[in-house]
């Protein structure tokens, strides 16, 4: 199974990358709920979050926390929320969503961004890995 996320990890598809290490990658969601909506994924293709090995799960949460802290410093928001849905792409992933209201967690609401805005935002988020 080769998902869109696997193709992003392999460099076959472009993304607005925020952070990357040997095991994980974070990039802006191209269909965001809010400005700064980011996806954190393991590079290893695993369908469901809870199918990750215990250590990989804990490391993904640690990685996601670092990305969330960087987002909170970059994108004006009250806090960064986290969601795991897992139905859109069969590859484990965590949504980090800058929040100013509960409506920002509604996946039916979308925030429009142009390519330049995505690029500028991706460059401005500095994650301390």
N, C-alpha and C positions, 0 to 999 in steps of 0.2 A: 504494500500500500504506500503510495507516494502522495502525500497531501501537499497542499499549497505551502504549509509551513516547512515541510521537508525541502521543497524547491527553493524557499527563501534561504534556509540554512545552507544549501549547496551553492547559492549564488545564481541559481537559474532564473529567479524572479527578484526584482528589486524590492527594497523596503526602505523605510525611514528609520534607520537603526539608532537606538538610544545607547545600548550597552551590549557587550558580548564578552564572554570568557570561554574557556575550553568546553564547558558543559551546557551553557545557557545563552540565550539571546533575548533582547528586549527591543521592540520596535513599535512605532506608532500604528494604531489601528487605522486603516484607510477608510473606515466607515464608522467614525467615532461617535460616542454618546456626547462627549464634551471635548473641548480642546485639551490635548495631552493624553487622551485615552491610549493606553499602552498595553501591549501584550507581552508577557514573559513566557518563554517556552523552553523546554529542554531540547537540546540538539538531537538527542536520541529520540527516535519516533516511538512514542508509547501512546496508545489511544486514549486512555482515561487517566486523570490525575491520580486517582487512588490505586492505579496499577503500577505506578512508579515504585521502585524499590525504596524502602524507608529512608536510606541515606540520600538518595536523589531527590525525594520529596522534601526533606528538610533543607537541602541545599537550594532547591528551587524557591522555597519560602524565604530563605536568607537572601538570595539574589533579588527576589521581588521586593523585599523590604528596602534594600539599598536603592533600587530604582524608584520606589514610592517616595522615599525621603528626598531624592533628587528632584522628582516631579513637583513635590510640595514646595520646594525652594524656587522653582522656575515658573510654574503655572499658578496664577492667583486662584486660590480655592480655600475652603474651610478645612478640608481634609482630603485625603486620597482613599477612596473606597476600593475594595477588592471583591471580585466576583469570579466564580468558577461555574461555567454553564456546561460547556463541553459538547454541545449538540451541533454547533456550526461547522467545526473542523475536527475530524477524528485524530487529533494530536493534542496531548495534554497541554493546557495553557491557562494562564491566570490573567484576568483583566484588571488593570489598575486604572481607576477612573477619578480624575480630579472632581470633587463634589462641592457644590454650593447649595444644593437642595436635594431632597430625595428623588425628585424627577430626573436628576442626572443619572440615576441607576436604571432608568427605564430604557431598555434596549430598542424600544419603538421610536424613541426620540433620537434624532441624529443631528450632529453639528457639522456644517459644511466648512471645509477648508480647501484652499487652493494649493497647488503643488509647492509654490514658493513658501507659503506659510508652514507647510509640513517640513520642508527643508530647514528653514530657520529655527523652528522649534526643536527639531532633532539635534541640531548643532548646539543649541543653548542649554540642553540638559546635560549636566556633568555628574556622572555616577562614579562614586568612589568604590571601585571593586578592590 
